[in-house]
Amino acid sequence: MGNKALGLLEVQGYSVALAACDKACKQSNVKVVGMDCNNPIEGDNAQIPVVVQVRFVGGIDDVKEALEISKMEAEKYIDSRNINTHFISSYDTQIERIIKNGKVKIK
């Protein structure tokens, strides 16, 4: 995985995350390497009681494209204020184990 870009997508709702990463994977050359779930800031008062982070790796342009596509797909279901993306153009190999960690296990 060294010398690859890393994209992070955070959305409210597991189904939103799945729809967004499915669309991104179908339309760009990326691989999902991790998913994690957390409670939203609003806790039990949140309309959707889970925040899901999806982690993509691939080439720089592919990861940028995947983040754009996944954000547009997520906006079909939730307010854009509940969507966060972050891009790392070349992540250090020391974080490979960390990006694969999460409550959702990918086998």
mmCIF file of the C-alpha atoms, coordinates in Angstrom:
data_MODEL
# 
_entry.id   MODEL 
# 
loop_
_atom_site.group_PDB 
_atom_site.id 
_atom_site.type_symbol 
_atom_site.label_atom_id 
_atom_site.label_alt_id 
_atom_site.label_comp_id 
_atom_site.label_asym_id 
_atom_site.label_entity_id 
_atom_site.label_seq_id 
_atom_site.pdbx_PDB_ins_code 
_atom_site.Cartn_x 
_atom_site.Cartn_y 
_atom_site.Cartn_z 
_atom_site.occupancy 
_atom_site.B_iso_or_equiv 
_atom_site.pdbx_formal_charge 
_atom_site.auth_seq_id 
_atom_site.auth_comp_id 
_atom_site.auth_asym_id 
_atom_site.auth_atom_id 
_atom_site.pdbx_PDB_model_num 
ATOM 1   C CA . MET A 1 1   ? 0.000   0.000   0.000   1.00 0.00 ? 1   MET A CA 1 
ATOM 2   C CA . GLY A 1 2   ? 2.965   2.352   0.255   1.00 0.00 ? 2   GLY A CA 1 
ATOM 3   C CA . ASN A 1 3   ? 2.977   5.485   -1.919  1.00 0.00 ? 3   ASN A CA 1 
ATOM 4   C CA . LYS A 1 4   ? -0.775  5.386   -2.338  1.00 0.00 ? 4   LYS A CA 1 
ATOM 5   C CA . ALA A 1 5   ? -3.295  8.044   -1.507  1.00 0.00 ? 5   ALA A CA 1 
ATOM 6   C CA . LEU A 1 6   ? -5.772  7.676   1.331   1.00 0.00 ? 6   LEU A CA 1 
ATOM 7   C CA . GLY A 1 7   ? -9.300  9.052   1.287   1.00 0.00 ? 7   GLY A CA 1 
ATOM 8   C CA . LEU A 1 8   ? -11.573 9.264   4.303   1.00 0.00 ? 8   LEU A CA 1 
ATOM 9   C CA . LEU A 1 9   ? -15.337 9.655   4.036   1.00 0.00 ? 9   LEU A CA 1 
ATOM 10  C CA . GLU A 1 10  ? -17.467 10.191  7.152   1.00 0.00 ? 10  GLU A CA 1 
ATOM 11  C CA . VAL A 1 11  ? -21.254 10.168  6.939   1.00 0.00 ? 11  VAL A CA 1 
ATOM 12  C CA . GLN A 1 12  ? -24.213 9.674   9.201   1.00 0.00 ? 12  GLN A CA 1 
ATOM 13  C CA . GLY A 1 13  ? -25.804 6.284   8.633   1.00 0.00 ? 13  GLY A CA 1 
ATOM 14  C CA . TYR A 1 14  ? -24.429 2.884   7.708   1.00 0.00 ? 14  TYR A CA 1 
ATOM 15  C CA . SER A 1 15  ? -26.675 2.525   4.655   1.00 0.00 ? 15  SER A CA 1 
ATOM 16  C CA . VAL A 1 16  ? -25.551 5.940   3.404   1.00 0.00 ? 16  VAL A CA 1 
ATOM 17  C CA . ALA A 1 17  ? -21.908 4.900   3.811   1.00 0.00 ? 17  ALA A CA 1 
ATOM 18  C CA . LEU A 1 18  ? -22.499 1.652   1.907   1.00 0.00 ? 18  LEU A CA 1 
ATOM 19  C CA . ALA A 1 19  ? -24.313 3.409   -0.948  1.00 0.00 ? 19  ALA A CA 1 
ATOM 20  C CA . ALA A 1 20  ? -21.596 6.061   -1.184  1.00 0.00 ? 20  ALA A CA 1 
ATOM 21  C CA . CYS A 1 21  ? -18.647 3.664   -1.146  1.00 0.00 ? 21  CYS A CA 1 
ATOM 22  C CA . ASP A 1 22  ? -20.383 1.273   -3.567  1.00 0.00 ? 22  ASP A CA 1 
ATOM 23  C CA . LYS A 1 23  ? -20.847 4.084   -6.080  1.00 0.00 ? 23  LYS A CA 1 
ATOM 24  C CA . ALA A 1 24  ? -17.249 5.267   -5.614  1.00 0.00 ? 24  ALA A CA 1 
ATOM 25  C CA . CYS A 1 25  ? -15.803 1.773   -6.047  1.00 0.00 ? 25  CYS A CA 1 
ATOM 26  C CA . LYS A 1 26  ? -17.835 1.181   -9.201  1.00 0.00 ? 26  LYS A CA 1 
ATOM 27  C CA . GLN A 1 27  ? -16.738 4.447   -10.810 1.00 0.00 ? 27  GLN A CA 1 
ATOM 28  C CA . SER A 1 28  ? -13.114 4.808   -9.690  1.00 0.00 ? 28  SER A CA 1 
ATOM 29  C CA . ASN A 1 29  ? -10.139 2.539   -9.181  1.00 0.00 ? 29  ASN A CA 1 
ATOM 30  C CA . VAL A 1 30  ? -9.971  2.418   -5.374  1.00 0.00 ? 30  VAL A CA 1 
ATOM 31  C CA . LYS A 1 31  ? -10.107 -0.222  -2.704  1.00 0.00 ? 31  LYS A CA 1 
ATOM 32  C CA . VAL A 1 32  ? -11.998 0.049   0.582   1.00 0.00 ? 32  VAL A CA 1 
ATOM 33  C CA . VAL A 1 33  ? -9.518  -0.927  3.303   1.00 0.00 ? 33  VAL A CA 1 
ATOM 34  C CA . GLY A 1 34  ? -11.425 -0.007  6.426   1.00 0.00 ? 34  GLY A CA 1 
ATOM 35  C CA . MET A 1 35  ? -14.710 1.081   7.953   1.00 0.00 ? 35  MET A CA 1 
ATOM 36  C CA . ASP A 1 36  ? -15.483 2.240   11.436  1.00 0.00 ? 36  ASP A CA 1 
ATOM 37  C CA . CYS A 1 37  ? -18.591 3.343   13.323  1.00 0.00 ? 37  CYS A CA 1 
ATOM 38  C CA . ASN A 1 38  ? -18.877 5.977   16.035  1.00 0.00 ? 38  ASN A CA 1 
ATOM 39  C CA . ASN A 1 39  ? -21.622 7.796   17.866  1.00 0.00 ? 39  ASN A CA 1 
ATOM 40  C CA . PRO A 1 40  ? -22.532 11.249  16.538  1.00 0.00 ? 40  PRO A CA 1 
ATOM 41  C CA . ILE A 1 41  ? -21.962 14.349  18.666  1.00 0.00 ? 41  ILE A CA 1 
ATOM 42  C CA . GLU A 1 42  ? -25.704 14.536  19.371  1.00 0.00 ? 42  GLU A CA 1 
ATOM 43  C CA . GLY A 1 43  ? -25.618 11.035  20.863  1.00 0.00 ? 43  GLY A CA 1 
ATOM 44  C CA . ASP A 1 44  ? -29.040 9.500   21.339  1.00 0.00 ? 44  ASP A CA 1 
ATOM 45  C CA . ASN A 1 45  ? -30.666 12.738  20.147  1.00 0.00 ? 45  ASN A CA 1 
ATOM 46  C CA . ALA A 1 46  ? -29.232 12.359  16.651  1.00 0.00 ? 46  ALA A CA 1 
ATOM 47  C CA . GLN A 1 47  ? -31.658 11.651  13.816  1.00 0.00 ? 47  GLN A CA 1 
ATOM 48  C CA . ILE A 1 48  ? -29.267 8.954   12.580  1.00 0.00 ? 48  ILE A CA 1 
ATOM 49  C CA . PRO A 1 49  ? -27.488 7.389   15.571  1.00 0.00 ? 49  PRO A CA 1 
ATOM 50  C CA . VAL A 1 50  ? -24.233 6.338   13.886  1.00 0.00 ? 50  VAL A CA 1 
ATOM 51  C CA . VAL A 1 51  ? -21.346 8.003   12.063  1.00 0.00 ? 51  VAL A CA 1 
ATOM 52  C CA . VAL A 1 52  ? -19.495 5.735   9.648   1.00 0.00 ? 52  VAL A CA 1 
ATOM 53  C CA . GLN A 1 53  ? -16.015 6.347   8.288   1.00 0.00 ? 53  GLN A CA 1 
ATOM 54  C CA . VAL A 1 54  ? -14.943 4.607   5.077   1.00 0.00 ? 54  VAL A CA 1 
ATOM 55  C CA . ARG A 1 55  ? -11.266 4.474   4.073   1.00 0.00 ? 55  ARG A CA 1 
ATOM 56  C CA . PHE A 1 56  ? -10.265 4.230   0.403   1.00 0.00 ? 56  PHE A CA 1 
ATOM 57  C CA . VAL A 1 57  ? -6.773  3.721   -1.017  1.00 0.00 ? 57  VAL A CA 1 
ATOM 58  C CA . GLY A 1 58  ? -5.527  4.055   -4.571  1.00 0.00 ? 58  GLY A CA 1 
ATOM 59  C CA . GLY A 1 59  ? -3.791  6.488   -6.855  1.00 0.00 ? 59  GLY A CA 1 
ATOM 60  C CA . ILE A 1 60  ? -4.072  10.197  -6.138  1.00 0.00 ? 60  ILE A CA 1 
ATOM 61  C CA . ASP A 1 61  ? -6.555  10.969  -8.921  1.00 0.00 ? 61  ASP A CA 1 
ATOM 62  C CA . ASP A 1 62  ? -8.587  7.828   -8.208  1.00 0.00 ? 62  ASP A CA 1 
ATOM 63  C CA . VAL A 1 63  ? -8.965  8.617   -4.514  1.00 0.00 ? 63  VAL A CA 1 
ATOM 64  C CA . LYS A 1 64  ? -9.891  12.246  -5.243  1.00 0.00 ? 64  LYS A CA 1 
ATOM 65  C CA . GLU A 1 65  ? -12.504 11.009  -7.711  1.00 0.00 ? 65  GLU A CA 1 
ATOM 66  C CA . ALA A 1 66  ? -13.830 8.439   -5.225  1.00 0.00 ? 66  ALA A CA 1 
ATOM 67  C CA . LEU A 1 67  ? -14.250 11.107  -2.552  1.00 0.00 ? 67  LEU A CA 1 
ATOM 68  C CA . GLU A 1 68  ? -16.138 13.393  -4.939  1.00 0.00 ? 68  GLU A CA 1 
ATOM 69  C CA . ILE A 1 69  ? -18.384 10.572  -6.136  1.00 0.00 ? 69  ILE A CA 1 
ATOM 70  C CA . SER A 1 70  ? -19.066 9.256   -2.638  1.00 0.00 ? 70  SER A CA 1 
ATOM 71  C CA . LYS A 1 71  ? -19.879 12.738  -1.346  1.00 0.00 ? 71  LYS A CA 1 
ATOM 72  C CA . MET A 1 72  ? -22.321 13.376  -4.203  1.00 0.00 ? 72  MET A CA 1 
ATOM 73  C CA . GLU A 1 73  ? -23.987 10.013  -3.581  1.00 0.00 ? 73  GLU A CA 1 
ATOM 74  C CA . ALA A 1 74  ? -24.268 10.634  0.171   1.00 0.00 ? 74  ALA A CA 1 
ATOM 75  C CA . GLU A 1 75  ? -25.826 14.066  -0.480  1.00 0.00 ? 75  GLU A CA 1 
ATOM 76  C CA . LYS A 1 76  ? -28.775 12.255  -2.075  1.00 0.00 ? 76  LYS A CA 1 
ATOM 77  C CA . TYR A 1 77  ? -29.669 10.897  1.378   1.00 0.00 ? 77  TYR A CA 1 
ATOM 78  C CA . ILE A 1 78  ? -28.313 13.269  4.034   1.00 0.00 ? 78  ILE A CA 1 
ATOM 79  C CA . ASP A 1 79  ? -27.502 16.944  4.498   1.00 0.00 ? 79  ASP A CA 1 
ATOM 80  C CA . SER A 1 80  ? -24.023 17.908  3.298   1.00 0.00 ? 80  SER A CA 1 
ATOM 81  C CA . ARG A 1 81  ? -23.235 19.206  6.807   1.00 0.00 ? 81  ARG A CA 1 
ATOM 82  C CA . ASN A 1 82  ? -23.211 15.540  7.885   1.00 0.00 ? 82  ASN A CA 1 
ATOM 83  C CA . ILE A 1 83  ? -20.590 14.546  5.301   1.00 0.00 ? 83  ILE A CA 1 
ATOM 84  C CA . ASN A 1 84  ? -16.857 14.966  5.842   1.00 0.00 ? 84  ASN A CA 1 
ATOM 85  C CA . THR A 1 85  ? -14.018 14.010  3.540   1.00 0.00 ? 85  THR A CA 1 
ATOM 86  C CA . HIS A 1 86  ? -10.269 14.116  4.010   1.00 0.00 ? 86  HIS A CA 1 
ATOM 87  C CA . PHE A 1 87  ? -7.513  13.365  1.531   1.00 0.00 ? 87  PHE A CA 1 
ATOM 88  C CA . ILE A 1 88  ? -3.896  12.305  2.156   1.00 0.00 ? 88  ILE A CA 1 
ATOM 89  C CA . SER A 1 89  ? -1.895  12.263  -1.071  1.00 0.00 ? 89  SER A CA 1 
ATOM 90  C CA . SER A 1 90  ? 0.771   9.816   0.147   1.00 0.00 ? 90  SER A CA 1 
ATOM 91  C CA . TYR A 1 91  ? 0.365   8.174   3.507   1.00 0.00 ? 91  TYR A CA 1 
ATOM 92  C CA . ASP A 1 92  ? 3.221   6.699   5.511   1.00 0.00 ? 92  ASP A CA 1 
ATOM 93  C CA . THR A 1 93  ? 3.332   2.902   5.560   1.00 0.00 ? 93  THR A CA 1 
ATOM 94  C CA . GLN A 1 94  ? 3.485   3.002   9.368   1.00 0.00 ? 94  GLN A CA 1 
ATOM 95  C CA . ILE A 1 95  ? -0.242  3.779   9.469   1.00 0.00 ? 95  ILE A CA 1 
ATOM 96  C CA . GLU A 1 96  ? -1.321  0.794   7.335   1.00 0.00 ? 96  GLU A CA 1 
ATOM 97  C CA . ARG A 1 97  ? -2.381  -1.254  10.360  1.00 0.00 ? 97  ARG A CA 1 
ATOM 98  C CA . ILE A 1 98  ? -4.291  1.691   11.794  1.00 0.00 ? 98  ILE A CA 1 
ATOM 99  C CA . ILE A 1 99  ? -6.331  2.406   8.664   1.00 0.00 ? 99  ILE A CA 1 
ATOM 100 C CA . LYS A 1 100 ? -7.463  -1.202  8.562   1.00 0.00 ? 100 LYS A CA 1 
ATOM 101 C CA . ASN A 1 101 ? -8.650  -1.157  12.192  1.00 0.00 ? 101 ASN A CA 1 
ATOM 102 C CA . GLY A 1 102 ? -12.271 -0.572  13.069  1.00 0.00 ? 102 GLY A CA 1 
ATOM 103 C CA . LYS A 1 103 ? -15.453 -2.106  14.374  1.00 0.00 ? 103 LYS A CA 1 
ATOM 104 C CA . VAL A 1 104 ? -16.365 -3.278  10.881  1.00 0.00 ? 104 VAL A CA 1 
ATOM 105 C CA . LYS A 1 105 ? -14.024 -6.101  9.874   1.00 0.00 ? 105 LYS A CA 1 
ATOM 106 C CA . ILE A 1 106 ? -13.057 -6.564  6.245   1.00 0.00 ? 106 ILE A CA 1 
ATOM 107 C CA . LYS A 1 107 ? -11.858 -10.084 5.460   1.00 0.00 ? 107 LYS A CA 1 
# 
